[in-house]
Amino acid sequence: MDFALDRPRWRQVADVIRRRITDGTYAPGARVPSVLALSAEFGIATSTAQKVHRGLRAEGLIHTRHGTGSFVPQADA
């Protein structure tokens, strides 16, 4: 990925993951890439990938279950 210089990398990666969630690539209940997977896919430091996860959690777009992974929340029935 070519990163823009005017925005933090973690925000740019979060934008990609956010798009994948909203376009259905990651459906409700689907696992999103781990910190290590994001680091490998985008060529970013794990600390940067952790910021991606924190930001998406703060927006309510993912939730993390310790020892299991991070997931797109299920729609309320």
Residue pairs with C-beta under 8 A, 6 or more apart in sequence:
1 12
1 13
1 16
1 42
1 43
3 9
3 12
4 12
8 51
9 42
9 44
9 48
10 44
10 48
10 49
10 51
10 52
10 55
11 55
13 38
13 42
13 44
13 48
13 49
13 52
14 51
14 52
14 55
14 56
16 42
17 26
17 32
17 33
17 38
17 52
17 56
17 61
18 56
18 59
18 61
19 25
20 26
20 32
21 32
21 61
21 62
21 72
26 32
26 72
27 72
28 72
28 73
28 74
28 75
29 71
29 72
29 74
30 71
30 72
31 69
31 70
31 71
32 56
32 62
32 69
32 70
32 71
32 72
33 41
34 69
34 70
35 46
35 49
35 50
35 52
35 53
36 46
36 49
38 44
38 49
38 52
38 53
39 45
39 46
39 48
39 49
42 49
53 62
53 64
53 70
56 62
56 70
57 63
57 64
57 70
60 73
61 72
61 73
62 70
62 71
62 72
62 73
63 70
63 71
63 73
64 70
64 71
65 71
